[in-house]
Amino acid sequence: MIPGGDDIAFAGAARQAEMVRAGEVSPKELVQLSLDRIARLDPELNAFRKVFAEKALLEAEQAEARIRAGDERPLLGVPIAIKDEVDVAGEINTHGTDAFTEPAKADAEFVRRLREAGAIIVGLTLLPEMAICGFSESATYGVTRNPWNPQRTPGGSSGGSGSAVAAGLVPIASAGDGAGSIRIPAASCGLFGLKPSRGRVPLDPNLEGWGGLAVEGCLSRSVLDTALWLDVVSGGSREPEAPPPPERPFVEAAKTPPGKLKVAWSTKPPRAAAPPTVDENAKGAVADAVDLLNGLGHDVSRRDPDWGNIGNNITARFLGGVAETVKAVPHPERLESRTRGFGRLGGMLPNGLYERARNEGRAGDSARVNAIFEDHDVLLMPVMGGTALPIRRWEGKGALQTVLGMSRFYPYCVPWNHLGNPAMAVPAGFSAEGMPLSIQVIGRPGEEATLLSLAAQIEAERPWADRRPPIS
């Protein structure tokens, strides 16, 4: 057992990498610490589908040989987890179901880059079937739980990654976001989560996901950790809207003060499939952040986005994208009835509506909503309608009832997948019942650097990474 093992487990990816380079801890010790914590805590949390104990320890020995040879890769020896919707060579990419049977022939491009940077994959994290839901529960793999309260969901669809990072099982984990699936688990689990701009991270072997809604990122304990991850995985996307490379590394942006920003804030949600519900926890976190940002010298003012009828296009794109995804499953008969129901809902869209929402509808929404960034640098709003929901909230419910319920509680995230802007969930303290609070900050397309700089300033003023959940 490593002296101070718990402190090391919660130190974050960047700090663990520094410790490896300084000889304060070895890759094998880090990996064994991660594996030990998974063995002890994951039976209750159910964050992992598969753990690569022997392989990870072997790779840790190889990392130690590289260190002795003078290698200084940025994530050398750091244990990470990959969400089980991403290709990992030799593994079945289950997407949270048992409807897939063919192992991946090669790593996804961003996974290859993480390995090249020296990271060691210790396991694959759980998600709901086909990454559709804002909670991580499936008939095949059961319920994934929140380490702050096991009767609450860690969110979805990257709930396994959120639970694993929050409980210190790994310092950082991959997360995909097609309608809030990075930001919702971050907000539910007290983590930092940045949804990059569309095209910032390559999705190879796929060109795009969910008809352009989905992006890949991570869940982390600190802003610097996410910046380091982005520096490793960004660039070279084949998507036509990929932003240009950043002017400087994202790690530098996270270490540079943002200067005085013009900040808009709003708690007005768009309406999608049903009227949104937003409680005082969500509104209070935004109000508190407004006071904080004013105190930091930013120019903060209320300004509601001109949502218009964006909800119509969002609903069409979400359901249409889900229908395409379900249609491509090799064994659809193995899917949950609710997942097949999502596919049927999308299949009921009138001819051409999905494509119009992706093209003309999106263009009109972007011109109207993003007008807010003509005179503001960032927009502040809630991540979701309150704190993490109870587990099994929609257990036994059909697709329509589930999608209506989710659209009411999770209205704030999917507009930015639709438009392609970067958006982040930033920890904002805790509710009276001890659940994490969070705020969402959105930037102009391609301006992750501004978000990282502002988030680091907030983190320095009100640190969050030292808070540990009861299950840890």
VENJOCOR-V218872 format. One record per residue. N is the residue number from 1. OMEGA is omega in radians with two decimals (NA if undefined). D_LAST is the distance of its C-alpha to the last C-alpha in Angstrom with 1 decimal. Layout:
{{N/OMEGA/D_LAST} {N/OMEGA/D_LAST}}
This chain:
{{1/-3.13/16.0} {2/3.00/16.1} {3/-3.11/16.5} {4/-3.05/13.9} {5/-3.14/11.7} {6/3.11/8.5} {7/3.13/11.0} {8/-3.13/12.6} {9/-3.12/9.7} {10/-3.08/9.6} {11/-3.11/13.3} {12/-3.04/14.5} {13/-3.11/17.2} {14/-3.13/20.1} {15/3.09/18.9} {16/3.11/17.9} {17/3.09/21.4} {18/-3.12/23.0} {19/3.08/21.4} {20/-3.12/22.8} {21/-3.12/26.2} {22/-3.12/26.3} {23/-3.14/25.7} {24/3.11/22.7} {25/-3.13/20.6} {26/3.06/22.0} {27/-3.13/21.2} {28/3.09/20.9} {29/3.12/18.3} {30/-3.13/16.2} {31/3.13/16.7} {32/3.08/16.1} {33/3.12/12.7} {34/-3.13/11.9} {35/3.13/13.5} {36/-3.13/11.9} {37/3.07/8.3} {38/-3.13/10.2} {39/-3.08/12.0} {40/-2.96/9.4} {41/-3.02/7.2} {42/3.04/10.0} {43/3.09/12.4} {44/-3.05/10.9} {45/-3.08/10.3} {46/3.13/13.5} {47/-3.02/13.1} {48/2.94/15.4} {49/-3.08/19.0} {50/3.12/19.7} {51/-3.10/18.3} {52/-3.00/20.8} {53/-3.07/19.9} {54/-3.12/23.4} {55/-3.14/24.6} {56/3.11/21.7} {57/3.07/22.3} {58/3.11/26.0} {59/3.08/25.6} {60/3.07/23.6} {61/3.09/26.6} {62/3.10/28.9} {63/3.12/27.0} {64/3.07/27.5} {65/3.10/31.2} {66/3.12/31.4} {67/3.12/30.0} {68/3.12/32.7} {69/3.09/35.2} {70/-3.13/34.2} {71/3.13/32.4} {72/3.09/30.3} {73/-2.95/29.0} {74/3.13/26.7} {75/-3.03/23.6} {76/3.09/24.7} {77/-3.08/22.1} {78/3.10/19.1} {79/3.12/17.1} {80/3.04/17.1} {81/-3.14/17.1} {82/3.08/20.1} {83/-3.00/20.5} {84/2.96/22.7} {85/-3.04/25.7} {86/-3.12/26.6} {87/2.98/28.9} {88/-2.99/27.5} {89/3.09/30.5} {90/-3.10/31.0} {91/3.03/28.4} {92/3.07/29.2} {93/-2.92/28.1} {94/-3.06/27.3} {95/3.09/26.6} {96/-3.11/24.6} {97/3.02/27.6} {98/-3.09/29.7} {99/3.09/32.8} {100/-3.07/32.7} {101/-3.05/33.9} {102/3.07/34.9} {103/3.08/32.7} {104/-3.13/32.6} {105/-3.10/35.4} {106/3.04/33.7} {107/2.87/30.7} {108/-3.03/30.7} {109/-3.09/32.0} {110/3.03/28.9} {111/3.09/27.0} {112/-3.13/29.9} {113/3.10/29.6} {114/3.08/25.9} {115/-3.14/26.9} {116/3.10/29.9} {117/3.07/27.8} {118/3.14/26.0} {119/-3.12/22.7} {120/-3.12/21.5} {121/-3.14/20.5} {122/3.14/17.9} {123/-3.14/18.1} {124/-3.05/19.2} {125/-3.03/17.2} {126/-3.13/18.5} {127/3.02/20.7} {128/-3.12/23.3} {129/3.06/26.7} {130/3.07/28.5} {131/-3.01/25.9} {132/-2.89/28.0} {133/3.10/25.7} {134/3.05/23.3} {135/-3.02/20.8} {136/-3.13/19.5} {137/3.08/21.1} {138/3.10/23.9} {139/-3.09/26.2} {140/-2.98/25.6} {141/3.04/21.8} {142/-3.03/20.6} {143/2.99/18.2} {144/-2.98/15.1} {145/-3.12/12.7} {146/-3.12/10.9} {147/3.06/7.2} {148/3.09/9.1} {149/-3.04/11.3} {150/3.05/11.8} {151/3.08/15.5} {152/3.10/15.6} {153/2.98/16.2} {154/-3.09/14.4} {155/-3.14/18.1} {156/0.09/20.4} {157/-3.10/21.8} {158/-3.05/19.1} {159/3.10/16.3} {160/3.09/14.9} {161/3.13/14.7} {162/3.12/13.2} {163/-3.10/10.4} {164/-3.13/9.9} {165/-3.13/10.2} {166/-3.12/8.2} {167/3.11/4.9} {168/3.09/6.6} {169/2.97/8.4} {170/-3.12/11.5} {171/-3.08/12.7} {172/-3.10/15.2} {173/3.13/16.6} {174/3.13/20.0} {175/3.06/20.9} {176/-3.07/24.3} {177/3.07/25.8} {178/3.12/29.0} {179/-3.12/28.6} {180/-2.94/25.4} {181/2.87/23.0} {182/-3.01/21.3} {183/-3.14/21.6} {184/3.05/20.6} {185/3.09/17.1} {186/-3.14/16.8} {187/-3.11/18.0} {188/-2.99/15.9} {189/3.11/12.5} {190/-3.08/13.5} {191/3.02/14.5} {192/-3.13/17.9} {193/-3.14/20.0} {194/2.96/23.7} {195/-3.13/26.1} {196/3.00/28.8} {197/3.05/32.5} {198/3.10/34.1} {199/3.13/35.1} {200/-3.13/33.0} {201/-3.13/31.1} {202/3.14/33.3} {203/-3.12/32.6} {204/0.31/34.8} {205/3.10/35.8} {206/3.04/36.0} {207/3.14/38.0} {208/3.12/36.1} {209/3.14/33.7} {210/3.09/34.5} {211/3.10/37.8} {212/3.12/36.4} {213/-2.92/33.6} {214/3.03/30.7} {215/3.11/29.3} {216/3.09/26.6} {217/-3.10/24.0} {218/2.95/20.3} {219/-3.01/17.0} {220/3.12/15.7} {221/-3.08/13.9} {222/3.10/17.4} {223/-3.12/21.1} {224/3.12/22.1} {225/3.14/19.8} {226/3.11/21.5} {227/3.12/24.9} {228/3.10/24.6} {229/-3.12/23.7} {230/3.09/26.7} {231/-3.12/29.0} {232/-2.94/28.3} {233/-3.01/28.8} {234/2.99/31.3} {235/3.05/35.1} {236/3.12/37.6} {237/3.08/37.0} {238/3.13/40.0} {239/-3.08/39.5} {240/-3.11/42.6} {241/-3.12/40.7} {242/-3.14/38.5} {243/3.07/38.5} {244/3.10/39.9} {245/3.12/37.8} {246/-3.14/36.3} {247/3.14/38.6} {248/3.11/36.0} {249/-3.14/32.7} {250/3.08/29.8} {251/3.09/28.1} {252/3.11/31.2} {253/-3.14/31.1} {254/-3.13/27.5} {255/-3.08/28.9} {256/3.12/32.1} {257/-3.06/32.6} {258/-2.99/33.7} {259/-3.13/36.8} {260/-3.12/38.0} {261/2.98/37.1} {262/-3.01/38.7} {263/2.96/35.9} {264/3.06/36.7} {265/-3.10/34.5} {266/2.95/34.8} {267/-3.14/33.1} {268/3.13/35.8} {269/2.95/34.5} {270/3.03/36.7} {271/3.08/37.7} {272/-3.06/37.2} {273/-3.11/37.6} {274/-3.14/37.1} {275/-3.12/37.0} {276/3.01/33.6} {277/-3.10/31.7} {278/-3.07/29.9} {279/-3.07/28.4} {280/3.05/28.4} {281/-3.12/24.7} {282/-3.14/25.7} {283/-3.13/29.0} {284/3.11/27.7} {285/3.10/25.2} {286/3.14/28.2} {287/3.11/30.4} {288/3.12/28.1} {289/3.07/27.9} {290/3.11/31.7} {291/-3.14/32.0} {292/-3.09/29.6} {293/3.02/31.6} {294/3.14/34.9} {295/3.10/33.8} {296/3.04/33.0} {297/3.12/36.6} {298/3.11/36.4} {299/-2.99/39.0} {300/3.14/37.3} {301/3.12/39.2} {302/3.08/38.9} {303/3.12/40.0} {304/3.02/39.4} {305/3.08/39.5} {306/-3.03/42.6} {307/-3.07/40.9} {308/3.12/44.1} {309/-3.11/43.8} {310/-3.12/40.9} {311/3.13/39.2} {312/-3.13/42.0} {313/3.11/41.4} {314/-3.12/37.6} {315/-3.14/38.0} {316/-3.12/40.5} {317/-3.14/38.5} {318/-3.10/35.2} {319/3.10/37.1} {320/3.11/39.4} {321/3.09/36.7} {322/3.14/34.9} {323/3.09/38.2} {324/-3.11/38.9} {325/-3.13/35.5} {326/-3.13/36.0} {327/-3.07/39.6} {328/-3.12/38.6} {329/-3.07/36.3} {330/3.14/38.1} {331/-3.06/37.5} {332/3.13/37.3} {333/3.14/38.2} {334/-3.14/34.7} {335/3.02/33.0} {336/3.13/31.9} {337/3.13/34.8} {338/3.12/33.1} {339/3.07/32.6} {340/3.08/36.3} {341/3.04/37.0} {342/3.12/35.5} {343/3.12/37.8} {344/3.10/40.8} {345/3.11/40.1} {346/3.14/40.2} {347/3.14/43.3} {348/3.14/45.1} {349/3.10/45.2} {350/3.14/48.8} {351/3.05/50.1} {352/-3.07/49.5} {353/-3.14/47.0} {354/-3.13/44.0} {355/3.10/45.8} {356/3.11/47.3} {357/-3.14/43.8} {358/-2.99/42.6} {359/-3.08/45.7} {360/-3.13/48.0} {361/3.14/45.5} {362/-3.14/42.8} {363/3.12/45.4} {364/3.11/46.6} {365/-3.11/43.1} {366/-3.13/42.2} {367/-3.07/45.4} {368/-3.05/45.0} {369/-3.09/41.2} {370/3.02/40.9} {371/3.12/43.8} {372/-3.11/41.4} {373/3.03/40.5} {374/3.13/44.2} {375/3.01/43.8} {376/3.13/40.0} {377/-3.12/37.6} {378/3.09/34.4} {379/3.14/33.7} {380/3.09/30.9} {381/3.09/29.9} {382/2.98/27.1} {383/-3.10/24.8} {384/-2.98/25.0} {385/3.14/26.5} {386/3.08/23.6} {387/-3.06/19.9} {388/-3.10/18.1} {389/3.02/20.3} {390/3.04/19.7} {391/3.11/19.3} {392/-3.13/22.7} {393/-3.10/24.5} {394/3.13/27.2} {395/3.14/27.0} {396/3.14/30.6} {397/3.12/32.0} {398/-3.08/34.3} {399/-3.08/34.3} {400/-3.14/36.3} {401/3.13/34.4} {402/-3.10/31.1} {403/3.08/32.4} {404/3.12/34.1} {405/3.14/30.9} {406/-3.11/28.8} {407/3.11/31.7} {408/-3.06/31.6} {409/-3.09/27.9} {410/-3.07/27.4} {411/-2.92/30.8} {412/-2.99/29.9} {413/-2.96/28.5} {414/3.09/31.1} {415/-3.06/34.1} {416/2.90/32.7} {417/3.11/32.4} {418/-3.06/35.9} {419/3.09/37.2} {420/-3.13/35.2} {421/2.96/33.9} {422/-3.12/30.7} {423/-3.07/28.2} {424/2.98/24.8} {425/-3.07/22.0} {426/3.12/21.0} {427/-3.06/18.3} {428/3.09/20.4} {429/-3.02/18.4} {430/3.07/17.3} {431/3.13/19.5} {432/3.14/20.6} {433/3.02/18.2} {434/3.10/15.1} {435/-3.12/15.0} {436/2.98/15.3} {437/-3.07/18.9} {438/3.00/20.6} {439/3.07/24.1} {440/3.08/25.9} {441/-3.08/28.4} {442/3.11/31.0} {443/3.06/33.4} {444/3.07/36.7} {445/3.11/36.6} {446/-3.04/35.9} {447/3.02/34.6} {448/-3.09/30.9} {449/3.12/31.8} {450/-3.14/32.5} {451/-3.13/29.3} {452/3.13/27.2} {453/3.12/29.3} {454/3.14/28.9} {455/3.12/25.1} {456/3.08/24.9} {457/3.09/27.1} {458/-3.13/25.0} {459/3.13/21.8} {460/-3.12/23.8} {461/-3.12/25.0} {462/-3.08/21.8} {463/-3.14/18.8} {464/-2.96/15.6} {465/-3.11/13.4} {466/3.11/12.3} {467/-3.11/10.6} {468/-3.10/6.8} {469/3.13/5.9} {470/3.09/5.8} {471/-3.14/3.8} {472/NA/0.0}}
